[in-house]
Amino acid sequence: MGVKFQLQLIMAKADIKKQKDLIERLAEIGITARPLTISNIFNNKIKQLPVELIYGISVVTNSKPGDWITIEHDKKSDDAVGD
């Protein structure tokens, strides 16, 4: 089970071609994002995500958090819940 990010998808829908461009758009609305943080979200390697950054990414991509943050269940945890 885990949280998965689809940052690439919403960036493409918002016509944001590079992570650097996303960082610049976030800065325009007053949100600072480190390149490593954006890269980790982009590559599903981030473990914690500040609420402010969830907000900012959603605003600049004109999306909702549920459009790019998903939960994936693995078969083992699904079986355990049913027992």
MARKESE-969746 format. One record per residue (C-alpha): residue number from 1; chain; x, y negated, z negated. Coordinates in Angstrom, 3 decimals. Each point is the difference from the previous one (the first is absolute). Layout:
<lumbas>
+-----+--------+----------+----------+----------+
| num | cadena |        X |        Y |        Z |
+-----+--------+----------+----------+----------+
| NUM |      A |        X |        Y |        Z |
...
+-----+--------+----------+----------+----------+
</lumbas>
This chain:
<lumbas>
+-----+--------+----------+----------+----------+
| num | cadena |        X |        Y |        Z |
+-----+--------+----------+----------+----------+
|   1 |      A |    0.000 |    0.000 |    0.000 |
|   2 |      A |    1.259 |   -3.458 |    0.677 |
|   3 |      A |   -0.610 |   -3.507 |    1.186 |
|   4 |      A |    0.901 |   -0.596 |    3.640 |
|   5 |      A |    0.465 |   -3.334 |    1.707 |
|   6 |      A |   -0.861 |   -0.728 |    3.602 |
|   7 |      A |    1.743 |   -3.336 |    0.283 |
|   8 |      A |    1.073 |    0.656 |    3.590 |
|   9 |      A |   -3.647 |    0.373 |    1.040 |
|  10 |      A |   -1.281 |   -3.232 |   -1.485 |
|  11 |      A |    3.060 |   -1.932 |    1.155 |
|  12 |      A |   -0.680 |    1.156 |    3.562 |
|  13 |      A |   -3.680 |   -0.960 |   -0.259 |
|  14 |      A |    1.051 |   -3.453 |   -1.249 |
|  15 |      A |    2.562 |   -0.334 |    2.819 |
|  16 |      A |    2.880 |   -0.117 |   -2.482 |
|  17 |      A |    2.844 |    1.732 |    1.784 |
|  18 |      A |    2.818 |   -0.057 |   -2.576 |
|  19 |      A |    0.282 |    0.348 |   -3.734 |
|  20 |      A |    1.861 |   -3.317 |    0.001 |
|  21 |      A |   -3.054 |   -1.650 |    1.570 |
|  22 |      A |   -2.211 |    1.423 |   -2.764 |
|  23 |      A |    2.368 |   -1.386 |   -2.637 |
|  24 |      A |   -0.133 |   -3.429 |    1.665 |
|  25 |      A |   -3.801 |    0.035 |    0.107 |
|  26 |      A |   -0.123 |    0.968 |   -3.659 |
|  27 |      A |    2.315 |   -2.909 |   -0.819 |
|  28 |      A |   -2.377 |   -2.348 |    1.828 |
|  29 |      A |   -2.691 |    0.834 |   -2.565 |
|  30 |      A |    2.430 |   -0.244 |   -2.920 |
|  31 |      A |    0.778 |    3.677 |   -0.534 |
|  32 |      A |    3.606 |    1.115 |   -0.187 |
|  33 |      A |    0.784 |    3.489 |    1.250 |
|  34 |      A |    3.451 |    1.523 |    0.127 |
|  35 |      A |    0.954 |    1.721 |    3.258 |
|  36 |      A |    0.755 |    3.239 |   -1.881 |
|  37 |      A |   -3.460 |   -0.028 |   -1.586 |
|  38 |      A |   -1.730 |   -0.443 |    3.366 |
|  39 |      A |    2.201 |    2.694 |    1.523 |
|  40 |      A |   -0.887 |    2.392 |   -2.822 |
|  41 |      A |   -3.722 |   -0.618 |    0.501 |
|  42 |      A |    0.418 |    0.408 |    3.761 |
|  43 |      A |    1.787 |    3.346 |   -0.505 |
|  44 |      A |   -2.200 |    1.283 |   -2.876 |
|  45 |      A |    2.868 |   -0.065 |   -2.479 |
|  46 |      A |   -1.308 |   -2.539 |   -2.489 |
|  47 |      A |   -1.000 |    1.164 |   -3.478 |
|  48 |      A |   -1.585 |   -3.213 |   -1.346 |
|  49 |      A |   -1.692 |   -2.827 |    1.839 |
|  50 |      A |   -0.815 |   -3.390 |   -1.547 |
|  51 |      A |   -3.644 |   -1.049 |    0.258 |
|  52 |      A |    1.123 |   -3.362 |    1.426 |
|  53 |      A |    1.701 |    1.801 |    2.892 |
|  54 |      A |   -3.079 |    2.160 |    0.665 |
|  55 |      A |   -1.994 |   -3.224 |    0.154 |
|  56 |      A |    2.498 |   -1.765 |    2.258 |
|  57 |      A |    0.338 |    2.851 |    2.479 |
|  58 |      A |   -3.775 |    0.289 |    0.184 |
|  59 |      A |   -0.397 |   -3.743 |    0.604 |
|  60 |      A |    2.656 |   -0.361 |    2.696 |
|  61 |      A |   -1.166 |    3.132 |    1.837 |
|  62 |      A |   -3.698 |   -0.847 |   -0.454 |
|  63 |      A |   -0.643 |    3.408 |   -1.550 |
|  64 |      A |   -1.221 |    1.585 |   -3.211 |
|  65 |      A |    2.338 |    2.012 |   -2.248 |
|  66 |      A |   -1.977 |    3.141 |    0.857 |
|  67 |      A |    0.857 |   -0.542 |    3.669 |
|  68 |      A |    3.677 |    0.646 |   -0.669 |
|  69 |      A |    0.222 |    1.697 |   -3.399 |
|  70 |      A |   -1.316 |    3.555 |   -0.041 |
|  71 |      A |    0.048 |    2.961 |   -2.354 |
|  72 |      A |    0.999 |    3.414 |    1.244 |
|  73 |      A |   -0.899 |    3.087 |   -1.985 |
|  74 |      A |    2.036 |    3.154 |    0.205 |
|  75 |      A |   -1.646 |    3.412 |    0.069 |
|  76 |      A |    1.396 |    1.067 |   -3.408 |
|  77 |      A |   -1.519 |   -2.932 |   -1.901 |
|  78 |      A |   -3.341 |    0.465 |    1.804 |
|  79 |      A |   -0.081 |    3.683 |   -1.042 |
|  80 |      A |    0.833 |   -0.844 |   -3.621 |
|  81 |      A |   -2.857 |   -2.527 |   -0.214 |
|  82 |      A |   -2.502 |    2.603 |    1.188 |
|  83 |      A |    0.959 |    2.526 |   -2.706 |
+-----+--------+----------+----------+----------+
</lumbas>
